[in-house]
Amino acid sequence: MTPLIHRGACPEPSAAWFEARFAENGWSNSWRDGIYDFQHYHATTHEVLGVYAGRARVQLGGQGGPIHDLQ
């Protein structure tokens, strides 16, 4: 599945802003933390990631998938 990346979508860069948007959309089980440094896969769900501080280089789509610079 192709990732959707919405740069600049957050008018207020804070964890609380993202948590409120996720809750409004019924996306549960959110947490504040870093990004895993190993590949993982969800067989029964999709994953949403909100970046409100810092930066990360992530590979999406499994081994050989494109690498995205997020901030």
Secondary structure as UniProt FT lines:
FT   TURN            7..8
FT   HELIX           15..24
FT   TURN            25..26
FT   STRAND          56..59
FT   TURN            63..64
FT   STRAND          67..70
//
